[in-house]
Amino acid sequence: MEYAKKRCWAEISLDNVEHNYRQIRKILPEDCLFMGVMKSNAYGHGAIHVAKRLEDAGADYFGVAFLDEALELRQNGITKPILVLGYTHPQFIGEVIENNLTQAVFDAQTAAAYSKAAGLTGKRLKCHLKADSGMMRFGFWGENRFDDMLSALCDKHFYVEGIFTHFAVADDCGDAFTRRQFDDFTGLCDQLEKASGTKLKIKHCANSGGMINYPWAYLDMVRSGLALYGHYPGADTAGIDLLPAMRFYARICQIKEVQPGATVSYGRTWQAEAPGRIAVLSVGYADGLTRLLSNRACVMIRGKRAPVIGRICMDLTMVDITNIPEAEQNDLALIFGKDDFGSILVEEQAILAETVPYELLCAISARVPRIYP
C-alpha cells in the first residue's frame, strides 16, 4: 500500500458508498428491491470491494454490463443475484446458467439463440426481457415487439424473472418523455401478463435519475449507479444526502522555476507571462486524467487551486504553483474529490472536459491503485 501511494492513486470510501445506499433506501418503499450497478469496475470504484460491502449491507441484486464482470463477482464470493445487462455470446450461455446468473434478452434473434443454447444444457436460462421504450439502444423494438416478447416469455427454455427498460432523460426533472417511456413500458407489461397468464416478478425502469426525480417509476426494483457513488446524474437532480466515494490523488514529482516566455508541454500551448513556478505531477491521461482538461482544469495543492498548464501527457501533468510558494516535492495534488483541505468536484471537471462525471470516474485506469482506507 505504501508503494501504491508514491505516484497516483484513488482512495475509495466504502463507508460513503454504504451511506449513499442507505440514503437511497430511505426514499424507497419497503418492498422495492435495490440493484447496485457494478459495471465498469463499479464506475471505477472497485466492483469486488463495493459489491461485498453492499451485499453485507442488504442490497438485493447487482447489475453488470458483461459476463466477465459477473463471473469476477461470483469468483470472489458474491452470492446475490446478478443481472448481465448487455450482450453475451450464445456459446457462453452455459456459463451464465452454471453460475446462477440472470441474462438480459433483448430481441427475437438473440432470444432464439439463447433458447437453443439453454436447451443444450437441459436447464432453463433465468432472464429479464429488455424492452426499448424510446432510448433506441438496447431492447425489443418495432411493430413485432409485443409478439417477440410474448414468444420469449413463453419459451420453455427460459425462466423469465423480470422485465425492464431504460430511461433516456430521467436526469432532467419534469421531462415529459420519461413519462411517455414509463407509460409505454407499464402498458406493455400489462399486455404481456394478460396474454401469457404469467405474473412478471420484477419490473424495473428507474435508474439513478428516475429513482430520485420520479417516485412513481420505482415499480419492483430500482437500478442505482452514479448516485450510489455519491453523485447526482443531472444538475436539476437533488434531494438525497449523497457523499462522493472517490478521491483521486497524485504527487508532485518535480518543481521548476520558469521565466517569461517559457513554454510548457507538447505543442507549446501555454507560455509563461511572468516569473513563476510549475509543478510536474505524476499522473497523466494513461491514468485517466483526460487530455481534454489541458489548460482548463485546476487541482488542489495544500488547500489552494493550481491551474493545469500545457497539454496533459501520458504519464505527467504540469500545474502552475506560483501562488503556492509553500508547495514542495512529494506534496499531494487532489485531482478531484474532497478532503480536509478542500474539494474539487468531479462534476466541475466534467463540465470543463465537456463530458459527464460517469466518464471521468470510469476512466481511472487499471494501473491506478485503488486504496480502501
VOPAGU-2260 file (C-alpha; in pm, 1 decimal, decimal comma):
REM VOPAGU-2260
SITE   aa  ch    i         X         Y         Z
SITE  MET   A    0       0,0       0,0       0,0
SITE  GLU   A    1     283,8     242,0      78,6
SITE  TYR   A    2     432,4     191,6    -267,0
SITE  ALA   A    3      90,2     242,0    -421,3
SITE  LYS   A    4      73,5     590,0    -268,9
SITE  LYS   A    5     401,2     714,5    -414,5
SITE  ARG   A    6     272,9     815,3    -761,6
SITE  CYS   A    7    -104,1     845,6    -804,8
SITE  TRP   A    8    -396,1     655,9    -657,1
SITE  ALA   A    9    -770,0     660,9    -592,3
SITE  GLU   A   10    -896,8     646,8    -236,2
SITE  ILE   A   11   -1238,3     483,3    -210,3
SITE  SER   A   12   -1460,5     531,5      92,7
SITE  LEU   A   13   -1675,5     221,0     128,5
SITE  ASP   A   14   -1838,2     394,1     425,5
SITE  ASN   A   15   -1962,4     663,5     187,0
SITE  VAL   A   16   -2087,9     400,7     -58,2
SITE  GLU   A   17   -2285,8     235,2     220,8
SITE  HIS   A   18   -2409,9     575,5     338,1
SITE  ASN   A   19   -2540,8     650,2     -11,7
SITE  TYR   A   20   -2705,1     308,7     -29,6
SITE  ARG   A   21   -2886,0     369,3     298,6
SITE  GLN   A   22   -2993,7     718,9     193,5
SITE  ILE   A   23   -3142,4     574,1    -124,1
SITE  ARG   A   24   -3316,3     300,3      74,0
SITE  LYS   A   25   -3489,0     567,9     282,7
SITE  ILE   A   26   -3682,7     700,5     -16,2
SITE  LEU   A   27   -3790,1     358,1    -146,1
SITE  PRO   A   28   -4096,0     160,2     -41,6
SITE  GLU   A   29   -4008,5    -129,6     188,1
SITE  ASP   A   30   -4094,1    -388,7     -75,7
SITE  CYS   A   31   -3890,0    -222,2    -353,3
SITE  LEU   A   32   -3574,2    -413,9    -443,1
SITE  PHE   A   33   -3238,2    -240,3    -484,5
SITE  MET   A   34   -2993,5    -321,4    -764,2
SITE  GLY   A   35   -2641,5    -185,9    -727,2
SITE  VAL   A   36   -2486,4    -131,7   -1069,8
SITE  MET   A   37   -2129,9    -266,2   -1070,9
SITE  LYS   A   38   -2042,7    -223,8   -1437,6
SITE  SER   A   39   -1707,8     -74,6   -1540,0
SITE  ASN   A   40   -1547,7    -186,0   -1212,7
SITE  ALA   A   41   -1824,0     -18,7   -1011,8
SITE  TYR   A   42   -1778,3     308,0   -1202,8
SITE  GLY   A   43   -1407,9     290,2   -1124,3
SITE  HIS   A   44   -1453,6     229,0    -751,5
SITE  GLY   A   45   -1364,7    -142,1    -746,1
SITE  ALA   A   46   -1650,1    -383,4    -809,6
SITE  ILE   A   47   -1538,3    -660,1    -574,8
SITE  HIS   A   48   -1491,3    -433,6    -272,6
SITE  VAL   A   49   -1810,1    -237,2    -339,2
SITE  ALA   A   50   -2025,8    -543,9    -404,8
SITE  LYS   A   51   -1905,2    -717,2     -88,7
SITE  ARG   A   52   -1986,9    -410,2     118,8
SITE  LEU   A   53   -2331,0    -372,8     -39,1
SITE  GLU   A   54   -2411,3    -742,5      -9,3
SITE  ASP   A   55   -2337,5    -721,4     362,5
SITE  ALA   A   56   -2549,5    -405,2     384,3
SITE  GLY   A   57   -2850,3    -577,0     227,3
SITE  ALA   A   58   -2851,4    -498,8    -145,0
SITE  ASP   A   59   -3087,5    -732,6    -329,7
SITE  TYR   A   60   -2937,7    -751,1    -677,3
SITE  PHE   A   61   -2632,7    -647,2    -875,2
SITE  GLY   A   62   -2612,4    -533,9   -1236,1
SITE  VAL   A   63   -2312,9    -562,6   -1468,9
SITE  ALA   A   64   -2255,7    -488,5   -1835,4
SITE  PHE   A   65   -2097,0    -814,5   -1947,7
SITE  LEU   A   66   -2048,7   -1175,9   -1846,4
SITE  ASP   A   67   -1682,8   -1126,1   -1749,1
SITE  GLU   A   68   -1786,9    -872,5   -1486,3
SITE  ALA   A   69   -2046,8   -1110,8   -1345,0
SITE  LEU   A   70   -1803,2   -1401,3   -1327,7
SITE  GLU   A   71   -1549,4   -1185,5   -1144,2
SITE  LEU   A   72   -1807,7   -1114,3    -874,6
SITE  ARG   A   73   -1909,4   -1479,9    -845,9
SITE  GLN   A   74   -1546,0   -1591,6    -826,9
SITE  ASN   A   75   -1491,9   -1350,2    -539,7
SITE  GLY   A   76   -1777,8   -1473,5    -328,0
SITE  ILE   A   77   -2074,6   -1258,8    -429,2
SITE  THR   A   78   -2387,1   -1474,3    -394,0
SITE  LYS   A   79   -2673,2   -1229,4    -456,6
SITE  PRO   A   80   -2846,7   -1233,9    -797,7
SITE  ILE   A   81   -2652,5   -1066,9   -1079,3
SITE  LEU   A   82   -2814,1    -936,9   -1398,8
SITE  VAL   A   83   -2595,8    -922,1   -1710,0
SITE  LEU   A   84   -2741,0    -611,3   -1871,6
SITE  GLY   A   85   -2554,7    -645,9   -2200,7
SITE  TYR   A   86   -2491,0    -899,9   -2473,7
SITE  THR   A   87   -2349,0   -1244,8   -2403,9
SITE  HIS   A   88   -2242,1   -1463,3   -2694,7
SITE  PRO   A   89   -2471,5   -1769,3   -2711,9
SITE  GLN   A   90   -2177,6   -2008,2   -2671,1
SITE  PHE   A   91   -2136,4   -1882,4   -2313,0
SITE  ILE   A   92   -2498,4   -1921,6   -2202,9
SITE  GLY   A   93   -2397,0   -2243,6   -2030,9
SITE  GLU   A   94   -2165,9   -2039,6   -1806,8
SITE  VAL   A   95   -2449,0   -1799,2   -1730,1
SITE  ILE   A   96   -2665,3   -2089,6   -1616,3
SITE  GLU   A   97   -2384,3   -2269,4   -1432,8
SITE  ASN   A   98   -2301,9   -1958,3   -1229,4
SITE  ASN   A   99   -2665,2   -1880,4   -1144,5
SITE  LEU   A  100   -2662,6   -1552,2   -1333,7
SITE  THR   A  101   -2951,1   -1365,8   -1493,0
SITE  GLN   A  102   -2921,2   -1267,2   -1859,1
SITE  ALA   A  103   -3088,6    -978,6   -2041,6
SITE  VAL   A  104   -3276,9   -1088,6   -2354,4
SITE  PHE   A  105   -3335,4    -801,9   -2594,0
SITE  ASP   A  106   -3452,0    -917,5   -2940,3
SITE  ALA   A  107   -3603,2   -1215,7   -3120,3
SITE  GLN   A  108   -3283,5   -1329,3   -3291,1
SITE  THR   A  109   -3086,4   -1331,0   -2967,2
SITE  ALA   A  110   -3374,5   -1494,6   -2781,0
SITE  ALA   A  111   -3376,7   -1782,2   -3029,7
SITE  ALA   A  112   -3000,7   -1830,7   -2995,7
SITE  TYR   A  113   -3016,5   -1820,9   -2616,0
SITE  SER   A  114   -3308,2   -2064,8   -2611,7
SITE  LYS   A  115   -3118,3   -2312,4   -2826,4
SITE  ALA   A  116   -2807,4   -2279,4   -2608,9
SITE  ALA   A  117   -3007,3   -2324,7   -2289,0
SITE  GLY   A  118   -3181,2   -2628,6   -2435,2
SITE  LEU   A  119   -2844,9   -2796,6   -2486,7
SITE  THR   A  120   -2773,1   -2769,1   -2113,1
SITE  GLY   A  121   -3103,0   -2923,0   -2008,7
SITE  LYS   A  122   -3162,8   -2625,7   -1777,8
SITE  ARG   A  123   -3361,2   -2305,7   -1807,1
SITE  LEU   A  124   -3194,6   -1968,7   -1850,1
SITE  LYS   A  125   -3301,9   -1714,6   -1590,5
SITE  CYS   A  126   -3353,8   -1389,0   -1775,8
SITE  HIS   A  127   -3504,0   -1042,3   -1780,3
SITE  LEU   A  128   -3660,7    -917,8   -2103,4
SITE  LYS   A  129   -3539,5    -574,1   -2213,7
SITE  ALA   A  130   -3795,3    -350,0   -2384,6
SITE  ASP   A  131   -3685,5     -42,0   -2577,3
SITE  SER   A  132   -3934,7     229,6   -2483,5
SITE  GLY   A  133   -3764,2     509,8   -2675,1
SITE  MET   A  134   -3393,7     504,6   -2588,6
SITE  MET   A  135   -3318,7     347,2   -2928,9
SITE  ARG   A  136   -3031,9     149,1   -2787,4
SITE  PHE   A  137   -3090,1    -199,8   -2649,2
SITE  GLY   A  138   -3416,3    -391,2   -2632,9
SITE  PHE   A  139   -3712,0    -536,9   -2818,4
SITE  TRP   A  140   -3842,5    -273,5   -3059,7
SITE  GLY   A  141   -4064,9    -225,7   -3361,7
SITE  GLU   A  142   -4402,7    -347,8   -3478,0
SITE  ASN   A  143   -4326,9    -703,5   -3364,9
SITE  ARG   A  144   -4212,6    -603,8   -3017,6
SITE  PHE   A  145   -4511,9    -746,2   -2832,3
SITE  ASP   A  146   -4522,5   -1073,8   -3026,1
SITE  ASP   A  147   -4147,4   -1126,6   -2995,0
SITE  MET   A  148   -4151,2   -1060,0   -2621,4
SITE  LEU   A  149   -4453,5   -1282,3   -2568,9
SITE  SER   A  150   -4274,0   -1561,7   -2752,3
SITE  ALA   A  151   -3970,4   -1520,9   -2525,7
SITE  LEU   A  152   -4189,6   -1504,8   -2217,9
SITE  CYS   A  153   -4347,7   -1837,5   -2310,7
SITE  ASP   A  154   -4022,9   -2008,3   -2417,0
SITE  LYS   A  155   -3981,2   -2337,2   -2230,2
SITE  HIS   A  156   -3604,8   -2287,0   -2205,8
SITE  PHE   A  157   -3640,9   -1953,8   -2023,4
SITE  TYR   A  158   -3736,5   -1861,6   -1670,3
SITE  VAL   A  159   -3837,0   -1500,0   -1723,8
SITE  GLU   A  160   -3795,1   -1347,4   -1379,5
SITE  GLY   A  161   -3835,9    -987,5   -1486,6
SITE  ILE   A  162   -3874,9    -719,3   -1749,5
SITE  PHE   A  163   -3709,0    -380,1   -1776,3
SITE  THR   A  164   -3646,8     -69,7   -1982,2
SITE  HIS   A  165   -3412,1     228,2   -1961,2
SITE  PHE   A  166   -3493,9     599,1   -1941,6
SITE  ALA   A  167   -3323,1     842,4   -2177,8
SITE  VAL   A  168   -3368,8    1172,5   -1990,3
SITE  ALA   A  169   -3462,6    1082,0   -1632,8
SITE  ASP   A  170   -3186,9    1312,2   -1504,2
SITE  ASP   A  171   -3398,0    1607,8   -1625,4
SITE  CYS   A  172   -3677,5    1694,2   -1385,0
SITE  GLY   A  173   -4020,6    1721,9   -1540,0
SITE  ASP   A  174   -3930,1    1587,9   -1883,4
SITE  ALA   A  175   -4247,3    1452,3   -2043,2
SITE  PHE   A  176   -4054,4    1193,0   -2242,7
SITE  THR   A  177   -3977,7     998,0   -1925,6
SITE  ARG   A  178   -4348,5     971,9   -1850,1
SITE  ARG   A  179   -4413,6     857,1   -2205,7
SITE  GLN   A  180   -4149,9     587,2   -2170,4
SITE  PHE   A  181   -4292,7     477,6   -1836,7
SITE  ASP   A  182   -4648,8     457,7   -1969,1
SITE  ASP   A  183   -4532,4     265,1   -2275,0
SITE  PHE   A  184   -4341,3      20,0   -2057,6
SITE  THR   A  185   -4609,0     -40,3   -1796,4
SITE  GLY   A  186   -4873,6     -78,5   -2065,4
SITE  LEU   A  187   -4656,5    -338,2   -2236,2
SITE  CYS   A  188   -4609,7    -524,5   -1907,1
SITE  ASP   A  189   -4984,3    -537,9   -1851,9
SITE  GLN   A  190   -5043,7    -672,0   -2201,8
SITE  LEU   A  191   -4775,6    -939,0   -2168,3
SITE  GLU   A  192   -4904,5   -1058,5   -1832,0
SITE  LYS   A  193   -5260,0   -1076,3   -1961,2
SITE  ALA   A  194   -5167,8   -1259,2   -2282,1
SITE  SER   A  195   -4937,4   -1510,0   -2112,7
SITE  GLY   A  196   -5126,7   -1560,4   -1790,5
SITE  THR   A  197   -4792,6   -1504,3   -1617,9
SITE  LYS   A  198   -4709,6   -1257,2   -1343,2
SITE  LEU   A  199   -4378,0   -1086,3   -1412,1
SITE  LYS   A  200   -4197,8   -1095,2   -1078,4
SITE  ILE   A  201   -3962,2    -797,4   -1116,9
SITE  LYS   A  202   -4043,5    -491,5   -1328,0
SITE  HIS   A  203   -3780,6    -218,3   -1327,2
SITE  CYS   A  204   -3708,4     101,8   -1515,1
SITE  ALA   A  205   -3572,6     362,6   -1270,4
SITE  ASN   A  206   -3203,3     445,1   -1295,9
SITE  SER   A  207   -3043,9     696,3   -1055,7
SITE  GLY   A  208   -3219,1     991,8   -1217,4
SITE  GLY   A  209   -3553,5     816,3   -1237,5
SITE  MET   A  210   -3520,7     696,3    -880,5
SITE  ILE   A  211   -3461,0    1047,8    -742,7
SITE  ASN   A  212   -3684,6    1253,4    -972,0
SITE  TYR   A  213   -3979,3    1022,0   -1037,5
SITE  PRO   A  214   -4104,4     822,0    -736,5
SITE  TRP   A  215   -4386,2     681,1    -949,9
SITE  ALA   A  216   -4122,1     491,9   -1150,1
SITE  TYR   A  217   -3998,8     269,4    -865,5
SITE  LEU   A  218   -4206,3     -38,9    -957,7
SITE  ASP   A  219   -4049,6    -358,3    -813,6
SITE  MET   A  220   -3682,2    -258,9    -826,2
SITE  VAL   A  221   -3455,0      40,3    -889,2
SITE  ARG   A  222   -3110,9      34,2   -1050,8
SITE  SER   A  223   -2865,5     272,8    -886,7
SITE  GLY   A  224   -2532,6     352,0   -1046,2
SITE  LEU   A  225   -2395,7     706,1   -1020,8
SITE  ALA   A  226   -2596,8     800,2    -710,7
SITE  LEU   A  227   -2455,4     500,8    -528,1
SITE  TYR   A  228   -2108,9     651,8    -568,9
SITE  GLY   A  229   -2216,2     990,9    -438,9
SITE  HIS   A  230   -2305,5    1190,9    -747,4
SITE  TYR   A  231   -2628,4    1327,0    -890,0
SITE  PRO   A  232   -2689,3    1235,0   -1254,8
SITE  GLY   A  233   -2806,8    1582,5   -1353,4
SITE  ALA   A  234   -2780,7    1946,1   -1248,3
SITE  ASP   A  235   -3151,5    1956,3   -1161,4
SITE  THR   A  236   -3142,0    1634,7    -961,1
SITE  ALA   A  237   -3113,3    1664,9    -583,1
SITE  GLY   A  238   -3285,8    1576,1    -258,4
SITE  ILE   A  239   -3073,4    1291,2    -122,5
SITE  ASP   A  240   -2775,3    1331,7     109,7
SITE  LEU   A  241   -2505,8    1179,3    -111,1
SITE  LEU   A  242   -2134,9    1161,4     -28,0
SITE  PRO   A  243   -1874,7    1122,9    -306,6
SITE  ALA   A  244   -1686,9     797,2    -255,6
SITE  MET   A  245   -1368,3     862,2    -455,5
SITE  ARG   A  246   -1069,1    1091,1    -411,3
SITE  PHE   A  247    -811,5    1092,8    -689,7
SITE  TYR   A  248    -458,9    1196,3    -589,8
SITE  ALA   A  249    -116,3    1242,5    -748,3
SITE  ARG   A  250     216,6    1359,2    -610,4
SITE  ILE   A  251     439,8    1645,4    -712,4
SITE  CYS   A  252     747,4    1476,8    -855,5
SITE  GLN   A  253     940,0    1788,4    -965,2
SITE  ILE   A  254     924,5    2166,1    -924,1
SITE  LYS   A  255    1071,8    2412,6   -1173,5
SITE  GLU   A  256    1127,8    2786,6   -1182,3
SITE  VAL   A  257    1018,9    2940,2   -1512,5
SITE  GLN   A  258    1090,9    3273,7   -1674,6
SITE  PRO   A  259     872,4    3481,8   -1907,7
SITE  GLY   A  260     846,2    3320,7   -2249,4
SITE  ALA   A  261     895,6    2963,4   -2128,2
SITE  THR   A  262     650,1    2719,8   -2285,5
SITE  VAL   A  263     510,7    2402,3   -2135,0
SITE  SER   A  264     444,9    2054,3   -2275,1
SITE  TYR   A  265     370,2    1924,5   -2623,8
SITE  GLY   A  266     257,3    2181,6   -2874,4
SITE  ARG   A  267     377,0    2469,7   -2653,2
SITE  THR   A  268      16,0    2566,7   -2581,6
SITE  TRP   A  269      96,9    2755,3   -2259,2
SITE  GLN   A  270     351,8    3031,8   -2219,8
SITE  ALA   A  271     469,8    3199,6   -1900,2
SITE  GLU   A  272     397,2    3571,7   -1890,0
SITE  ALA   A  273     595,2    3633,9   -1570,8
SITE  PRO   A  274     847,0    3454,1   -1348,7
SITE  GLY   A  275     684,6    3166,6   -1166,1
SITE  ARG   A  276     692,0    2805,8   -1051,7
SITE  ILE   A  277     543,8    2495,4   -1205,5
SITE  ALA   A  278     495,7    2150,0   -1056,7
SITE  VAL   A  279     512,1    1826,6   -1251,4
SITE  LEU   A  280     250,2    1579,8   -1126,2
SITE  SER   A  281     290,4    1204,0   -1151,8
SITE  VAL   A  282     -38,3    1147,8   -1333,9
SITE  GLY   A  283    -145,1    1160,7   -1697,6
SITE  TYR   A  284    -405,6    1051,8   -1944,9
SITE  ALA   A  285    -292,6     688,7   -1919,6
SITE  ASP   A  286    -412,4     706,2   -1559,3
SITE  GLY   A  287    -746,8     854,4   -1656,7
SITE  LEU   A  288    -680,1    1228,1   -1635,1
SITE  THR   A  289    -832,0    1319,5   -1967,7
SITE  ARG   A  290    -630,2    1531,9   -2209,1
SITE  LEU   A  291    -943,9    1742,3   -2255,9
SITE  LEU   A  292    -863,9    1911,7   -1923,8
SITE  SER   A  293    -539,3    2055,7   -2062,4
SITE  ASN   A  294    -523,8    2431,4   -1990,9
SITE  ARG   A  295    -871,7    2411,8   -1838,2
SITE  ALA   A  296    -881,4    2236,8   -1503,5
SITE  CYS   A  297    -731,3    2300,5   -1162,7
SITE  VAL   A  298    -601,8    2064,4    -896,2
SITE  MET   A  299    -584,1    2127,7    -521,8
SITE  ILE   A  300    -243,3    2153,6    -351,9
SITE  ARG   A  301    -220,7    2248,3      16,1
SITE  GLY   A  302    -578,4    2371,1       2,1
SITE  LYS   A  303    -515,1    2605,3    -292,0
SITE  ARG   A  304    -603,8    2571,8    -658,0
SITE  ALA   A  305    -328,6    2516,8    -912,1
SITE  PRO   A  306    -424,7    2550,2   -1281,3
SITE  VAL   A  307    -330,7    2276,0   -1525,4
SITE  ILE   A  308     -95,1    2429,9   -1781,3
SITE  GLY   A  309       2,6    2288,2   -2118,1
SITE  ARG   A  310    -114,9    1959,3   -2258,4
SITE  ILE   A  311    -165,8    1668,3   -2023,9
SITE  CYS   A  312      84,9    1395,6   -2114,9
SITE  MET   A  313      52,4    1018,6   -2094,5
SITE  ASP   A  314     217,5     993,9   -1752,0
SITE  LEU   A  315     270,9    1352,2   -1635,2
SITE  THR   A  316      79,3    1676,5   -1592,1
SITE  MET   A  317     209,0    2026,6   -1523,8
SITE  VAL   A  318      38,3    2281,9   -1298,7
SITE  ASP   A  319     111,2    2642,4   -1207,3
SITE  ILE   A  320     208,1    2673,2    -837,7
SITE  THR   A  321     333,5    3031,4    -849,0
SITE  ASN   A  322      69,5    3126,5    -592,6
SITE  ILE   A  323     152,2    2828,9    -368,2
SITE  PRO   A  324     509,6    2910,5    -258,4
SITE  GLU   A  325     495,5    2654,5      22,1
SITE  ALA   A  326     440,6    2364,5    -222,3
SITE  GLU   A  327     720,2    2106,3    -220,5
SITE  GLN   A  328     823,5    1789,8    -399,3
SITE  ASN   A  329     611,2    1490,0    -286,0
SITE  ASP   A  330     317,0    1710,7    -185,1
SITE  LEU   A  331     -24,2    1572,3    -272,4
SITE  ALA   A  332    -236,0    1711,1    -554,2
SITE  LEU   A  333    -608,0    1640,6    -531,4
SITE  ILE   A  334    -733,3    1583,1    -886,8
SITE  PHE   A  335   -1093,8    1551,5    -776,8
SITE  GLY   A  336   -1276,6    1468,7    -457,8
SITE  LYS   A  337   -1296,2    1620,0    -111,4
SITE  ASP   A  338   -1051,5    1606,3     178,2
SITE  ASP   A  339    -967,7    1811,1     487,6
SITE  PHE   A  340    -800,7    2082,9     280,3
SITE  GLY   A  341   -1068,9    2148,3      20,5
SITE  SER   A  342   -1259,1    1998,1    -268,3
SITE  ILE   A  343   -1270,7    1984,0    -644,3
SITE  LEU   A  344   -1588,3    1819,9    -763,0
SITE  VAL   A  345   -1574,7    1563,2   -1039,7
SITE  GLU   A  346   -1881,8    1742,6   -1174,8
SITE  GLU   A  347   -1671,2    2057,6   -1215,2
SITE  GLN   A  348   -1401,2    1869,6   -1402,3
SITE  ALA   A  349   -1664,7    1704,7   -1621,1
SITE  ILE   A  350   -1807,3    2040,5   -1725,7
SITE  LEU   A  351   -1460,1    2164,3   -1818,3
SITE  ALA   A  352   -1396,2    1846,5   -2019,5
SITE  GLU   A  353   -1739,0    1876,9   -2186,1
SITE  THR   A  354   -1841,8    1533,6   -2065,8
SITE  VAL   A  355   -2024,6    1370,2   -1773,4
SITE  PRO   A  356   -1899,5    1257,1   -1430,1
SITE  TYR   A  357   -1959,8     894,4   -1529,2
SITE  GLU   A  358   -1684,7     912,5   -1790,6
SITE  LEU   A  359   -1422,9    1064,6   -1561,2
SITE  LEU   A  360   -1489,1     810,2   -1285,9
SITE  CYS   A  361   -1482,9     514,1   -1523,2
SITE  ALA   A  362   -1171,3     646,3   -1695,8
SITE  ILE   A  363    -947,2     593,0   -1391,7
SITE  SER   A  364    -732,7     318,9   -1538,4
SITE  ALA   A  365    -629,8     -20,2   -1404,0
SITE  ARG   A  366    -274,4      97,6   -1338,2
SITE  VAL   A  367    -405,8     338,0   -1072,6
SITE  PRO   A  368    -418,0     158,2    -735,8
SITE  ARG   A  369    -747,7     168,0    -550,2
SITE  ILE   A  370    -697,0     213,2    -177,3
SITE  TYR   A  371    -968,4     147,1      80,9
SITE  PRO   A  372    -873,0     336,2     398,7
